[in-house]
């Protein structure tokens, strides 16, 4: 896991000094992770700028620790807590030290309250992209255009009329950005792609406000990961759970390098049952008949169906699916004699399961991911756990993973289970697979597959009175969705052409007896998540 700054004891300060020596920098930014879904994106933004970002634990770090560490700047992230009813643990004396500090969302509300501004629960909860009018000429917004788009997700608002200078306003947030002496704050998230010029804001904060003068050269992530894996596994045996998607494929290729392609060391296990219609074909095409990996395909359809029988709640279904997934892998670990089990877990999966940077801040569990929280009988390898989708793909490109695998849409580990509302039966599973098949085939035919980040089709629990021929029946309502995204943390619904939707809808209702109607979802993330369940 990523190392966290908890206290400025001698050993910690020595370790940080060593890290800075390696990165050839004399500056660092300290990021207090308050539990936001997005705080890892801040780390990545700063990494892209060549700035060393150290994550700090708000529950343990005191103002004195900061004085000893002397960072060039401080960022306090957003989080699920509220300054009203659940103030997060944080030493407010840190705001008075005089080091430039940027508060993001909750972080801004915390320091605003500390300097005497009124922070109130707002009538209109701010969700989504808004236009910001910029006032004045603060260095934070140097080069940022007036009327730029920003993504807001907060419920509390900072009232105007305090000592805080307003730097920007949106329709619902009169103080969308503000400054008081060495404290800067924004009520939106500059780290997400929807904030069009967010990268520029972080750049301004680091270089123009905090005075950082040196950028460390970006080091090669794939080389580092291969070296780390090599050290962990030596020449022992590894089992990798293959899905036919990009993340597990990238991990398999990393292991190929780490194990130097040695025959008999790597077993790829593909579990059939709740998969897309074409997943298995991808695994067979790219991994079968390779001398550096042996592939085993396990048909667990009946086991999944029996574990899921009678379960209608999505969380329960996710847990039931996870048990089968674990049992199958355990059996293969034993028969192969694996010393390690590897998975394509991304940072997004950890974060949404309520994990991530191990600071004291509360993190909301959004959903249980299939590959998180399982205790295997052998140690687990998760080389992509600090990556999001686009950075994992970047590593894949670097080490020669076929592009065809890398550009496949993400698909959740719990597979079609999360795309079926209510009980998963062989009938609903068949319907879910058939609608996915038609939808994806049509997206490819229309050359739209590559233009959307992910697309899915859901068998909902709603029924539509049907009028197919003489047979008045009640068919499933199927919900299609497609999103534009960069990393899955945020997403915008894809504006697919009507004639395309028309064609897909007709094919689905004509070809699949069980379907009564087709609808298209037009919500962004947030507030929705990408998957239905
Ligand atoms: P959500 O629905 O949380 O999805 O907005 C973000 C991305 O993660 C995928 N996803 C999962 N991936 N195990 C996974 O490996 C899971 O349990 C899981 N749930 C969601 C989802 O498809 C999207 O790409």
Boltz pocket constraint, residues with backbone or C-beta under 6 A from the ligand:
constraints:
  - pocket:
      binder: B
      contacts: [[A, 348], [A, 349], [A, 352], [A, 366], [A, 367], [A, 368], [A, 369], [A, 370], [A, 371], [A, 410], [A, 411], [A, 412], [A, 413], [A, 414], [A, 454], [A, 488], [A, 525], [A, 528], [A, 529], [A, 530], [A, 531], [A, 532]]
      max_distance: 6.0
